[in-house]
Amino acid sequence: MRILLQRSDGREADWISDFAALLPEAEITAWREGVATPDCDYAVVWQPPAAMLDQLGKVKAIFNTGAGVDALLKFGDALPAHVPLVRLDDAGMGVQMAEYVSHAVLRHFRRFDDYAAQARAGIWQPLPAFDKRDFPVGVLGLGVLGKRVLEALAQFEFPLRGWSRSDKQLDGVDCFAGEDALEAFLRGTRVLVCLLPLTPETHNLLDRARLAMLLPGAYVINVARGAHLAEPDLLALIRAGHIAGATLDVFRNEPLPQQHPFWQEPRITITPHVSATTLRRESVAQIAAKMRRLQAGELVAGTVNRLQGY
């Protein structure tokens, strides 16, 4: 078995070591632009450049070391259509995402930012508590990560809502499906969590019109992709008072430029795309197991439907 490995950060050594431990029979080659590489059975990539596309057409499957595959699908028809594209199912990202989102929801619900501001001013003053019954949390995207986030939030007894492209049924969650149900989902949501894959249909999904459908005083948490959110529209609605604030981990331009107005808005919490990072050992174990199944002629989970974009 031959594996072609590519990392946009250039950190291949540890990945190669982990693959070698689990697949001792494999020959693993790090891809370098302009350097000839042997034909390989599988490619393991993260944000590959266009220069790699020709090599990707020669493998049996392409493994993406992340849950989101937009960095690959952006190549469109130039991405070899005959080669299956396989994403990570979870590999440790689910629990990280549940931690991040739960923290953001609870920080807003318990008014910790308000208390921190009071503490800085030396003010001892209990604030009116929010009513949990009037605090429905809605998750956009009910894939592996969305479900894991809802499972975590259920422990805190928030009213839970979920929206997905196709019908889903989750215990304790008021589920909505399809474009026709999106408005009803948004109009009943106080805290909105975006966990959608980025596709042409979800690009700019959270624009002024849709954000304005949220309940007054809504809170937005985006841990999916920056292009889901119309950034000027969010800022305008925060300044107008319709949206109380936001926690944002992803942005259209990363790193977020220093001149971006989000930096000056105290009601927006910014983190540098860390809500759920790829865990190398867990990811290698999952990919190696899938390679063995493919070698045995079996099907594997996580194969991307290119028409849907995930």
Summary of the structure (lengths in Angstrom):
residues: 310
radius of gyration: 21.3
end to end distance: 26.9
largest distance: 67.9
contacts: 945
relative contact order: 0.14
helix: 35%
strand: 17%
